[in-house]
């Protein structure tokens, strides 16, 4: 198992990887999206996405990810 914490501004963005599963927890601020998006995109897929609570420094990166309409979600 591998756990990565990305620079998410004043929020959180955590990726948990196992050999078969990729889990993204929170997405940081919209401005921090570029800090982690390329890493997540290289995975090819996100199997589960969790947002711990609705503060903007945890949700806005995820909102930006969903607006980009990537095919790995």
Secondary structure, DSSP 8 states (H G I E B T S, - for coil): -EEEE---TTS--EEEE-SS-EEEE----GGGHHHHHHHHHTTS--SEEE-S---HHHHHHHHHHHHHT-TT-
